[in-house]
């Protein structure tokens, strides 16, 4: 019996690399905008409450709040800047070491804020010890809260990952692809081989542990595999348009983020319409951000309202990775559905 071209699509899997010791997990990431905003709001809230002690009226409280803020806000900013700049050295420390370093830095930042008030002539008897203790206490409390938040992201990320995998490995998609390959085996064996190779690459990425994030370029490459599979199935009914900016390729995304969006575009745009639909994928770098758009026409109308599981999953996974820096919006207008994603470049 002679081997056919189809057999060449089955490739030997490389041996699993020996897992190395995982680096210590970061307790917090002071470089994220969301973390910085939460730290500033937390310190300002504590300062506002502390200013209530010993005040006779609202104006007295306002004056105290202004004085305390003049020392606390610069101290908080310098803590965030130094913690962000020293992120790599901090990652080499165990969690306990990171915690101690954050507290020591908080004490030094408290002394820095007190020194600013002394140099400005606003304090006659500077409370150096109290400032250092307050800075250490606030830093310890803040880092503890951020550490709990990072720890809480793990089950949330696991849940989102499982939901994403379930949405990727849909039996009907696998059956449709295999049926398309079977139909091509005798008439066009080369196309059948390419189809199975695309399917293999798609499932290999879906089942592999790719870590927390991948590049936009990798997501686009995987999207091409998926759409090439669907192109075989729908032919001219699936009309594709790409508008890709190479400057945006390095942006980080959760693995398989674009996949559910493209499946939605095929399922709600191409499948229900006899004439098919157009799908447009665009990327663009705008300053320090990257904008990604997935747009599809809906010739057959919006149809029945879905549960929005795929869209919610994409939004949740984007928030887990980029916090407030990741933006996700979608809209259906005049027979066109568009998803817009914005992430740091």
C-alpha positions as CSV (number, residue, x, y, z in Angstrom):
1,X,0.0,0.0,0.0
2,X,1.4,3.4,-1.0
3,X,1.3,6.4,1.3
4,X,-0.9,9.3,0.1
5,X,-0.2,13.0,0.4
6,X,-2.6,13.1,3.3
7,X,-0.2,11.2,5.5
8,X,2.3,13.9,5.2
9,X,0.1,16.2,7.2
10,X,0.8,14.1,10.4
11,X,3.9,15.4,12.0
12,X,5.9,14.0,14.9
13,X,5.5,16.1,18.0
14,X,8.7,17.3,19.5
15,X,9.6,16.0,22.9
16,X,8.3,18.0,25.8
17,X,11.0,20.3,27.2
18,X,12.0,19.6,30.7
19,X,10.2,22.1,32.9
20,X,12.6,24.5,34.6
21,X,12.0,26.1,38.0
22,X,9.4,28.8,37.7
23,X,10.5,32.3,38.6
24,X,9.0,33.9,41.7
25,X,5.6,35.3,41.0
26,X,5.4,39.2,41.3
27,X,3.3,40.4,44.3
28,X,2.3,43.5,42.3
29,X,3.1,45.4,39.1
30,X,3.6,49.1,39.8
31,X,4.1,49.8,36.1
32,X,0.4,49.2,35.3
33,X,-1.8,52.3,35.1
34,X,-4.6,50.6,37.0
35,X,-2.3,49.7,39.9
36,X,-0.9,53.3,40.1
37,X,-4.4,54.8,40.2
38,X,-5.5,52.4,42.9
39,X,-2.4,53.2,45.0
40,X,-3.0,56.9,44.7
41,X,-6.7,56.6,45.6
42,X,-5.9,54.4,48.5
43,X,-3.3,56.7,50.0
44,X,-5.5,59.8,49.4
45,X,-8.5,58.1,51.1
46,X,-6.4,57.2,54.2
47,X,-5.0,60.8,54.3
48,X,-8.5,62.2,54.1
49,X,-9.7,60.1,57.0
50,X,-6.5,60.9,59.0
51,X,-7.1,64.6,58.5
52,X,-10.5,64.3,60.2
53,X,-8.9,63.9,63.6
54,X,-8.7,67.1,65.6
55,X,-10.5,69.2,63.0
56,X,-13.2,71.7,64.2
57,X,-14.9,72.3,60.9
58,X,-14.9,71.6,57.2
59,X,-12.4,74.3,56.3
60,X,-10.0,73.2,59.0
61,X,-10.2,69.6,57.6
62,X,-9.6,71.0,54.1
63,X,-6.5,72.8,55.2
64,X,-5.1,69.7,56.9
65,X,-6.0,67.5,53.9
66,X,-4.1,69.9,51.6
67,X,-1.1,69.8,53.9
68,X,-1.0,66.0,54.2
69,X,-1.6,65.6,50.5
70,X,1.4,67.8,49.8
71,X,3.6,65.2,51.5
72,X,1.7,62.0,50.8
73,X,1.1,62.4,47.0
74,X,4.7,63.0,46.0
75,X,5.7,60.2,48.4
76,X,3.3,57.8,46.6
77,X,4.4,58.9,43.2
78,X,8.1,58.3,44.0
79,X,7.2,54.9,45.5
80,X,5.5,53.9,42.3
81,X,8.3,55.2,40.1
82,X,11.0,53.4,42.0
83,X,9.0,50.2,42.3
84,X,8.3,50.2,38.6
85,X,12.0,51.0,37.7
86,X,13.1,48.2,40.1
87,X,10.6,45.6,38.8
88,X,13.2,43.2,37.4
89,X,15.4,43.2,40.5
90,X,12.3,42.7,42.6
91,X,11.2,39.7,40.6
92,X,14.5,38.0,41.6
93,X,13.4,38.1,45.3
94,X,11.0,35.6,46.9
95,X,7.6,37.0,47.9
96,X,8.7,37.7,51.4
97,X,11.7,39.7,50.1
98,X,9.4,41.7,47.7
99,X,7.1,42.5,50.6
100,X,10.0,43.7,52.8
101,X,11.5,45.8,49.9
102,X,8.1,47.4,49.3
103,X,7.8,48.3,53.0
104,X,11.3,49.7,53.3
105,X,10.7,51.7,50.1
106,X,7.4,53.0,51.7
107,X,9.3,54.2,54.8
108,X,11.9,56.0,52.6
109,X,9.1,57.6,50.5
110,X,7.4,58.8,53.7
111,X,10.6,60.5,54.8
112,X,10.8,62.0,51.3
113,X,7.3,63.4,51.6
114,X,8.1,64.8,55.0
115,X,11.3,66.4,53.7
116,X,9.4,68.2,51.0
117,X,7.1,69.8,53.5
118,X,10.1,70.8,55.7
119,X,11.9,72.4,52.7
120,X,8.7,74.3,51.8
121,X,8.5,75.7,55.3
122,X,5.1,74.1,56.1
123,X,6.3,72.1,59.1
124,X,8.0,73.5,62.1
125,X,8.5,70.2,64.0
126,X,8.9,67.5,61.3
127,X,7.5,64.1,62.4
128,X,10.2,62.0,60.8
129,X,9.5,58.8,62.7
130,X,5.7,59.1,62.1
131,X,6.2,59.8,58.4
132,X,8.5,56.7,58.0
133,X,6.1,54.5,60.0
134,X,3.0,55.8,58.0
135,X,4.8,55.2,54.7
136,X,5.8,51.7,55.7
137,X,2.3,50.9,56.9
138,X,0.6,52.3,53.8
139,X,3.0,50.5,51.5
140,X,2.5,47.2,53.4
141,X,-1.2,47.5,53.3
142,X,-1.3,48.5,49.7
143,X,1.0,45.7,48.6
144,X,-1.0,43.2,50.6
145,X,-4.2,44.3,48.8
146,X,-2.5,44.1,45.4
147,X,-1.0,40.7,46.2
148,X,-4.5,39.4,47.1
149,X,-5.8,40.9,43.8
150,X,-3.0,39.1,41.8
151,X,-3.8,35.9,43.6
152,X,-7.5,36.3,42.9
153,X,-6.7,36.6,39.2
154,X,-5.5,33.0,39.0
155,X,-8.9,31.2,39.3
156,X,-10.5,33.9,37.2
157,X,-7.9,33.4,34.5
158,X,-8.3,29.6,34.7
159,X,-12.1,30.0,34.3
160,X,-11.7,32.3,31.3
161,X,-9.2,29.9,29.8
162,X,-11.5,26.9,30.1
163,X,-14.4,28.8,28.6
164,X,-12.1,29.9,25.8
165,X,-11.0,26.3,25.1
166,X,-14.6,25.1,25.1
167,X,-15.5,27.7,22.6
168,X,-12.5,26.8,20.4
169,X,-13.0,23.1,20.1
170,X,-16.5,23.0,18.8
171,X,-17.5,19.6,17.3
172,X,-19.4,21.1,14.4
173,X,-16.3,23.1,13.3
174,X,-14.2,19.9,13.4
175,X,-16.8,17.9,11.5
176,X,-17.3,20.6,8.9
177,X,-13.5,20.9,8.3
178,X,-13.0,17.1,8.0
179,X,-16.0,16.8,5.6
180,X,-14.4,19.6,3.5
181,X,-11.1,17.7,3.5
182,X,-12.8,14.4,2.5
183,X,-14.5,16.2,-0.4
184,X,-11.1,17.5,-1.6
185,X,-9.1,14.3,-1.1
186,X,-9.6,12.9,-4.6
187,X,-10.3,16.0,-6.6
188,X,-7.7,18.3,-5.1
189,X,-5.4,16.4,-2.7
190,X,-3.0,19.4,-2.3
191,X,-5.8,21.6,-1.0
192,X,-6.9,18.8,1.3
193,X,-3.4,18.5,2.7
194,X,-3.1,22.3,3.2
195,X,-6.5,22.3,4.9
196,X,-5.5,19.5,7.4
197,X,-2.2,21.3,8.0
198,X,-4.2,24.5,8.9
199,X,-6.4,22.5,11.2
200,X,-3.4,20.8,12.9
201,X,-1.8,24.2,13.5
202,X,-5.0,25.6,14.8
203,X,-5.6,22.8,17.3
204,X,-2.0,22.7,18.4
205,X,-2.2,26.4,19.4
206,X,-5.6,25.9,21.0
207,X,-4.3,23.0,23.2
208,X,-0.8,24.3,24.0
209,X,0.0,26.3,27.1
210,X,1.2,29.5,25.6
211,X,1.5,31.4,28.9
212,X,-0.1,34.7,29.8
213,X,0.2,36.5,26.5
214,X,1.3,36.2,22.9
215,X,2.1,38.9,20.3
216,X,-0.5,40.3,17.9
217,X,1.6,39.0,15.0
218,X,1.1,35.4,16.4
219,X,-2.6,36.0,16.8
220,X,-2.9,37.3,13.2
221,X,-1.0,34.2,11.9
222,X,-3.4,31.9,13.8
223,X,-6.4,33.9,12.5
224,X,-5.2,33.3,8.9
225,X,-5.1,29.5,9.5
226,X,-8.7,29.6,10.8
227,X,-10.0,31.8,8.0
228,X,-8.2,29.7,5.3
229,X,-10.1,26.7,6.7
230,X,-13.4,28.5,6.5
231,X,-12.5,29.8,3.1
232,X,-12.5,26.3,1.8
233,X,-15.9,25.6,3.3
234,X,-17.7,28.8,2.1
235,X,-15.7,29.7,-1.0
236,X,-16.7,33.1,-2.5
237,X,-19.3,33.6,0.2
238,X,-16.5,34.5,2.6
239,X,-14.8,37.7,1.5
240,X,-11.8,38.8,3.5
241,X,-10.0,42.1,3.8
242,X,-6.8,42.6,5.8
243,X,-5.4,46.1,6.8
244,X,-2.4,45.3,9.0
245,X,0.1,47.8,10.5
246,X,3.5,46.1,11.1
247,X,4.2,48.6,13.8
248,X,1.4,47.0,15.9
249,X,2.8,43.4,15.7
250,X,4.6,43.5,19.1
251,X,1.4,44.3,21.1
252,X,0.6,41.6,23.7
253,X,-2.8,39.8,23.8
254,X,-4.2,36.8,25.6
255,X,-3.8,33.7,23.5
256,X,-6.6,32.9,21.1
257,X,-8.3,36.3,21.7
258,X,-9.2,36.9,18.1
259,X,-10.5,33.4,17.4
260,X,-13.9,33.7,19.0
261,X,-14.4,37.1,17.3
262,X,-13.8,35.6,13.9
263,X,-16.0,32.6,14.7
264,X,-18.8,35.0,15.6
265,X,-18.3,36.9,12.3
266,X,-18.5,33.6,10.3
267,X,-21.4,32.3,12.3
268,X,-23.6,35.4,12.3
269,X,-22.4,37.0,9.1
270,X,-21.4,34.4,6.5
271,X,-23.4,31.2,7.5
272,X,-27.0,32.6,7.5
273,X,-26.6,34.5,4.2
274,X,-26.8,32.9,0.8
275,X,-24.7,35.7,-0.6
276,X,-22.2,35.5,2.3
277,X,-20.5,38.4,4.1
278,X,-17.4,40.5,4.2
279,X,-14.9,40.2,7.1
280,X,-12.3,42.9,7.7
281,X,-9.4,42.6,10.2
282,X,-7.4,45.8,10.8
283,X,-4.6,46.7,13.2
284,X,-3.1,50.2,13.7
285,X,-0.6,51.7,16.1
286,X,-1.7,55.0,17.5
287,X,1.0,56.5,19.7
288,X,1.5,54.3,22.7
289,X,-1.6,52.2,21.9
290,X,-2.6,49.6,19.3
291,X,-6.2,49.5,17.9
292,X,-7.5,46.2,16.6
293,X,-10.8,46.0,14.7
294,X,-12.8,43.0,13.5
295,X,-15.7,44.1,11.3
296,X,-18.2,42.0,9.4
297,X,-21.4,42.6,7.5
298,X,-24.6,41.0,8.6
299,X,-26.7,40.7,5.3
300,X,-29.2,38.3,6.9
301,X,-29.9,40.7,9.8
302,X,-28.9,40.4,13.5
303,X,-31.0,37.2,14.0
304,X,-31.8,35.9,17.5
305,X,-30.1,37.6,20.4
306,X,-27.3,35.4,21.7
307,X,-25.9,35.1,25.2
308,X,-22.7,37.0,24.4
309,X,-20.5,34.4,26.0
310,X,-17.7,34.8,23.5
311,X,-17.7,38.6,23.7
312,X,-17.8,38.5,27.5
313,X,-14.9,36.0,27.6
314,X,-12.8,38.2,25.4
315,X,-13.5,41.2,27.5
316,X,-12.7,39.4,30.8
317,X,-9.4,37.9,29.4
318,X,-8.4,41.4,28.1
319,X,-9.1,42.9,31.5
320,X,-7.1,40.2,33.3
321,X,-4.0,41.0,31.2
322,X,-4.1,44.8,30.7
323,X,-6.5,46.0,33.5
324,X,-7.8,49.5,32.7
325,X,-5.3,49.9,29.8
326,X,-7.2,47.3,27.7
327,X,-10.4,48.6,26.1
328,X,-13.1,46.5,24.5
329,X,-16.2,47.7,22.6
330,X,-18.6,46.3,20.1
331,X,-21.5,47.8,18.1
332,X,-24.0,46.7,15.5
333,X,-25.1,49.6,13.2
334,X,-26.6,49.7,9.7
335,X,-26.0,46.0,9.0
336,X,-22.3,46.1,10.1
337,X,-21.0,44.6,13.3
338,X,-17.7,45.8,14.7
339,X,-15.5,44.8,17.6
340,X,-12.8,47.4,18.7
341,X,-9.9,46.4,21.0
342,X,-7.3,48.8,22.3
343,X,-4.2,47.6,24.1
344,X,-0.8,49.1,25.0
345,X,1.8,49.0,22.2
